[in-house]
Amino acid sequence: MAATASEANAETNLAAREAGPTEAEGRAQRWEKAEEPAADEAAPTAQTADVPTIHEHPEHPKHAEHPDFLGAPDLLDHLADWGPKETPAGTFQLIPVRIARDLPLISRWMNDPAVAAFWDLGGSESVAEEHLRRQLAGDGRSVPCLGVLEGKPMSYWEIYRADLDLLARHYPARPHDTGLHLLVGGVADRAQGLGGSLLRAVSDLVLDHRPTCARVVAEPDIRNTPSVAAFLNAGFRFAAEVDLPAKRAALMIRDRSLRDLL
């Protein structure tokens, strides 16, 4: 029987792992392990009061290896261990954010007017820092990451449990729905139209490493037509318009059952 596309991808990924890291993977690993400044001493921001908290549970081991996660359970199936993914633009990998190492870069991206118009996290570094710490001090339902392409950090991502997020109040969520937020940091990278290929790669990573997840979801601002187009190019379908507290959004869904067809 002929192998499915998913089986072929799995065999290719296994062969790549057995062959050892590529040059791009090696650069990403060296960057990730680079010596960091002294740890920040600022106190973490408290979780929003009306969001239910999932307490420590034996099924959710702690992020003991990550200095910024404050004992959070693992609700995203060991995201830090997902490894690299090949894309048309090169080798790509998600690296969980470390504030001491990554805050200046993320804050600079957030102050780009094209980004600030939709993320609203411009200003001093403390604005982006509070946003990051709120996730890192939470219960593990949202993990902020840098996207590293060919060894270079070039995008910011949030991988989150949509079924546990406030978003679930605004659409018919299913258990283990996993959400994505993305910004491509550099103007030159945006001009290359990388969004679609990166969104496909990351949603593939989610579906490959989260077997209980049947759908990857996103909710870009309906006015952000380049973002909506990138999701469509990545195999997502437009499901609905939803009114969220801060925006009117396009609910985009990529279904596991359709991943080899779209």
GIGI-V157959 format. One record per pair of residues at least 4 apart in sequence whose C-alpha atoms are under 8 Angstrom apart, sorted by sequence separation. I is the first residue (numbers start at 0). J is the second residue. D is the distance in Angstrom with one decimal. If there is no record, write none. Layout:
I_J_D / I_J_D
This chain:
2_6_5.8 / 3_7_6.2 / 4_8_6.1 / 5_9_6.2 / 6_10_6.2 / 7_11_6.2 / 8_12_6.1 / 9_13_6.2 / 10_14_6.2 / 11_15_6.2 / 12_16_6.3 / 13_17_6.3 / 14_18_6.2 / 15_19_6.6 / 16_20_6.9 / 20_24_5.5 / 21_25_6.1 / 22_26_6.3 / 23_27_6.3 / 24_28_6.1 / 25_29_6.2 / 26_30_6.1 / 27_31_6.0 / 28_32_6.2 / 29_33_6.1 / 46_50_7.6 / 55_59_6.9 / 56_60_7.4 / 73_77_6.5 / 77_81_7.0 / 85_89_5.9 / 86_90_6.0 / 96_100_7.9 / 97_101_5.8 / 98_102_5.1 / 101_105_6.3 / 102_106_5.9 / 103_107_6.2 / 104_108_6.4 / 105_109_6.2 / 106_110_6.3 / 107_111_6.9 / 110_114_6.9 / 111_115_6.0 / 112_116_6.1 / 113_117_7.5 / 114_118_6.0 / 115_119_4.7 / 122_126_6.4 / 123_127_7.6 / 124_128_6.0 / 125_129_6.0 / 126_130_6.5 / 127_131_6.2 / 128_132_6.0 / 129_133_6.1 / 130_134_6.9 / 131_135_6.3 / 132_136_5.7 / 133_137_6.1 / 134_138_7.9 / 135_139_7.2 / 137_141_7.9 / 147_151_5.1 / 148_152_6.3 / 160_164_6.3 / 161_165_7.7 / 162_166_7.5 / 163_167_6.7 / 165_169_7.7 / 166_170_7.0 / 167_171_6.8 / 168_172_8.0 / 172_176_6.8 / 184_188_7.4 / 185_189_6.3 / 186_190_6.2 / 187_191_6.6 / 188_192_7.0 / 189_193_6.4 / 193_197_6.1 / 194_198_6.0 / 195_199_6.2 / 196_200_6.2 / 197_201_6.1 / 198_202_6.0 / 199_203_6.0 / 200_204_6.3 / 201_205_6.3 / 202_206_6.3 / 203_207_5.9 / 204_208_6.0 / 205_209_5.6 / 206_210_6.3 / 219_223_6.8 / 223_227_6.4 / 224_228_6.0 / 225_229_6.2 / 226_230_6.4 / 227_231_6.4 / 228_232_6.2 / 229_233_6.2 / 230_234_6.7 / 231_235_4.9 / 242_246_6.4 / 243_247_5.8 / 253_257_7.4 / 254_258_6.1 / 257_261_6.2 / 2_7_6.2 / 15_20_7.6 / 20_25_6.0 / 63_68_7.6 / 85_90_4.6 / 86_91_6.7 / 96_101_6.4 / 97_102_7.6 / 109_114_5.8 / 110_115_5.8 / 114_119_7.8 / 115_120_6.0 / 121_126_7.0 / 134_139_7.3 / 147_152_4.1 / 148_153_6.7 / 159_164_7.8 / 161_166_6.3 / 162_167_5.3 / 167_172_5.3 / 183_188_6.8 / 184_189_7.6 / 188_193_6.6 / 189_194_7.3 / 230_235_5.4 / 231_236_6.0 / 242_247_4.6 / 243_248_6.8 / 253_258_7.0 / 62_68_6.1 / 84_90_5.8 / 85_91_6.1 / 108_114_7.1 / 109_115_5.6 / 115_121_5.6 / 120_126_6.0 / 121_127_7.4 / 134_140_7.9 / 135_141_7.9 / 146_152_5.7 / 147_153_5.9 / 161_167_6.2 / 183_189_6.1 / 206_212_6.5 / 221_227_7.3 / 230_236_7.7 / 231_237_7.4 / 241_247_5.8 / 242_248_6.3 / 62_69_7.8 / 63_70_6.9 / 83_90_6.4 / 84_91_5.2 / 120_127_5.9 / 134_141_5.9 / 135_142_7.1 / 145_152_6.2 / 146_153_5.9 / 147_154_7.1 / 205_212_7.7 / 206_213_7.4 / 219_226_6.7 / 240_247_6.9 / 241_248_5.3 / 62_70_6.2 / 83_91_5.5 / 84_92_6.2 / 134_142_6.6 / 135_143_7.8 / 145_153_7.3 / 146_154_4.8 / 206_214_7.9 / 219_227_6.5 / 240_248_5.6 / 241_249_6.4 / 61_70_5.4 / 62_71_6.2 / 83_92_4.4 / 109_118_7.2 / 134_143_7.2 / 145_154_5.8 / 146_155_5.8 / 206_215_7.8 / 240_249_4.8 / 241_250_6.6 / 61_71_5.5 / 62_72_6.8 / 82_92_6.2 / 83_93_7.4 / 109_119_7.7 / 110_120_7.2 / 111_121_7.7 / 145_155_4.7 / 146_156_6.7 / 162_172_5.6 / 205_215_7.5 / 239_249_6.1 / 240_250_5.9 / 61_72_4.7 / 62_73_6.7 / 82_93_7.4 / 109_120_5.7 / 110_121_4.5 / 144_155_5.9 / 145_156_6.0 / 161_172_7.4 / 162_173_6.2 / 183_194_7.2 / 238_249_7.5 / 239_250_5.2 / 60_72_5.4 / 61_73_6.0 / 81_93_7.8 / 109_121_5.2 / 110_122_6.5 / 131_143_6.9 / 143_155_7.5 / 144_156_5.0 / 162_174_5.8 / 237_249_6.8 / 238_250_5.4 / 239_251_7.6 / 59_72_4.7 / 60_73_5.6 / 143_156_5.8 / 144_157_6.1 / 162_175_6.0 / 202_215_6.4 / 237_250_6.1 / 238_251_5.7 / 59_73_4.7 / 79_93_7.4 / 106_120_7.9 / 143_157_4.5 / 144_158_7.7 / 161_175_7.3 / 162_176_5.4 / 237_251_4.8 / 238_252_6.6 / 59_74_6.3 / 79_94_6.5 / 106_121_7.1 / 142_157_5.6 / 143_158_6.5 / 160_175_6.5 / 161_176_5.4 / 162_177_7.2 / 236_251_5.5 / 237_252_6.6 / 55_71_7.3 / 56_72_7.1 / 79_95_6.3 / 106_122_8.0 / 141_157_6.5 / 142_158_5.3 / 160_176_6.2 / 161_177_5.1 / 235_251_5.8 / 236_252_5.3 / 55_72_5.8 / 106_123_7.5 / 141_158_5.6 / 142_159_6.2 / 160_177_4.7 / 161_178_5.1 / 235_252_5.0 / 236_253_6.3 / 54_72_7.6 / 106_124_5.5 / 109_127_7.5 / 141_159_4.0 / 159_177_5.7 / 160_178_6.0 / 235_253_4.3 / 140_159_5.4 / 141_160_6.4 / 158_177_7.1 / 159_178_5.0 / 221_240_7.6 / 234_253_6.1 / 235_254_7.6 / 140_160_5.2 / 158_178_5.8 / 159_179_6.5 / 103_124_6.9 / 106_127_5.7 / 157_178_7.9 / 158_179_5.0 / 230_251_7.1 / 102_124_7.1 / 105_127_7.3 / 106_128_8.0 / 157_179_5.7 / 158_180_6.7 / 227_249_7.3 / 140_163_7.0 / 156_179_7.0 / 157_180_4.9 / 140_164_7.7 / 156_180_5.5 / 157_181_6.7 / 227_251_8.0 / 234_258_6.8 / 102_127_7.4 / 156_181_4.6 / 102_128_6.6 / 155_181_5.8 / 156_182_6.6 / 220_246_6.3 / 221_247_5.9 / 235_261_7.5 / 154_181_7.2 / 155_182_5.3 / 220_247_6.0 / 221_248_4.7 / 234_261_4.7 / 154_182_5.7 / 155_183_6.5 / 177_205_7.6 / 220_248_4.4 / 221_249_5.1 / 233_261_7.8 / 154_183_4.3 / 155_184_7.0 / 219_248_5.4 / 220_249_6.2 / 67_97_6.4 / 98_128_7.3 / 153_183_6.3 / 154_184_5.0 / 218_248_5.3 / 219_249_5.6 / 66_97_7.6 / 67_98_7.3 / 153_184_5.5 / 154_185_7.8 / 198_229_7.5 / 218_249_5.3 / 219_250_7.2 / 153_185_6.6 / 194_226_7.6 / 198_230_6.7 / 217_249_7.9 / 218_250_4.8 / 219_251_7.9 / 98_131_7.6 / 195_228_7.9 / 217_250_6.0 / 218_251_6.1 / 195_229_4.3 / 199_233_4.5 / 216_250_7.1 / 217_251_5.1 / 153_188_7.7 / 177_212_6.8 / 194_229_5.6 / 195_230_6.0 / 198_233_5.8 / 199_234_6.8 / 216_251_5.6 / 217_252_6.6 / 175_211_6.3 / 176_212_5.7 / 179_215_7.4 / 194_230_7.9 / 195_231_7.7 / 196_232_7.8 / 197_233_8.0 / 216_252_4.5 / 175_212_4.9 / 176_213_6.7 / 177_214_6.6 / 178_215_5.7 / 179_216_6.5 / 180_217_6.8 / 195_232_5.3 / 196_233_6.2 / 215_252_5.7 / 216_253_6.3 / 174_212_7.5 / 175_213_7.4 / 176_214_5.4 / 177_215_4.9 / 178_216_4.7 / 179_217_5.4 / 195_233_4.8 / 214_252_6.5 / 215_253_5.1 / 175_214_7.9 / 176_215_6.0 / 177_216_6.0 / 178_217_5.4 / 180_219_7.9 / 214_253_5.6 / 215_254_6.6 / 176_216_6.8 / 214_254_4.6 / 213_254_6.1 / 214_255_5.8 / 213_255_5.2 / 212_255_8.0 / 213_256_7.6 / 96_142_8.0 / 95_142_6.8 / 96_143_5.7 / 95_143_5.9 / 96_144_4.8 / 95_144_4.1 / 96_145_6.1 / 206_255_6.8 / 94_144_5.2 / 95_145_6.3 / 105_155_7.2 / 93_144_5.9 / 94_145_5.2 / 202_253_7.8 / 93_145_5.8 / 94_146_6.4 / 93_146_4.8 / 94_147_7.2 / 92_146_5.8 / 93_147_6.3 / 91_146_6.9 / 92_147_5.2 / 161_216_7.4 / 91_147_5.6 / 92_148_6.7 / 91_148_4.5 / 90_148_5.7 / 91_149_6.4 / 24_83_7.1 / 39_98_7.7 / 89_148_6.5 / 90_149_5.2 / 91_150_8.0 / 39_99_6.4 / 88_148_7.8 / 89_149_5.8 / 90_150_7.9 / 38_99_6.2 / 37_99_7.3 / 31_94_7.3 / 36_99_6.0 / 35_99_6.5 / 36_100_6.9 / 71_135_7.9 / 75_139_7.6 / 27_92_7.8 / 35_100_5.7 / 71_136_7.3 / 74_139_5.8 / 75_140_7.1 / 24_90_7.0 / 69_135_6.9 / 71_137_6.6 / 72_138_6.1 / 73_139_5.9 / 74_140_5.8 / 23_90_6.3 / 68_135_5.0 / 69_136_5.6 / 71_138_4.9 / 72_139_5.5 / 73_140_7.9 / 67_135_6.1 / 68_136_6.1 / 69_137_7.8 / 71_139_5.1 / 114_182_7.3 / 67_136_7.7 / 170_241_7.6 / 169_241_6.7 / 169_242_7.5 / 169_243_7.2 / 108_184_5.3 / 108_185_7.5 / 166_243_7.7 / 54_138_7.2 / 75_159_7.6 / 44_129_6.4 / 53_138_6.2 / 75_160_7.3 / 43_129_7.7 / 52_138_6.5 / 74_160_7.5 / 46_133_6.2 / 44_132_6.0 / 45_133_6.6 / 43_132_5.6 / 44_133_5.3 / 43_133_6.8 / 46_136_7.4 / 45_136_7.3 / 46_137_6.1 / 44_136_7.0 / 45_137_7.9 / 43_136_6.1 / 117_220_7.3 / 88_193_7.6 / 91_197_8.0 / 88_196_8.0 / 87_196_7.1 / 86_196_6.6 / 86_197_7.2 / 50_164_7.8 / 86_200_6.6 / 50_165_7.3 / 85_200_7.6 / 84_200_6.5 / 27_147_6.7 / 30_150_7.3 / 84_204_7.5 / 27_149_7.2 / 28_150_7.9 / 26_149_7.4 / 27_150_4.2 / 81_204_7.1 / 26_150_4.7 / 27_151_7.0 / 23_148_7.9 / 24_149_7.1 / 25_150_7.6 / 26_151_8.0 / 23_149_4.7 / 24_150_6.6 / 23_150_5.2 / 81_208_6.8 / 76_208_6.9 / 76_209_6.2 / 75_209_7.3 / 5_259_7.6 / 4_259_6.7
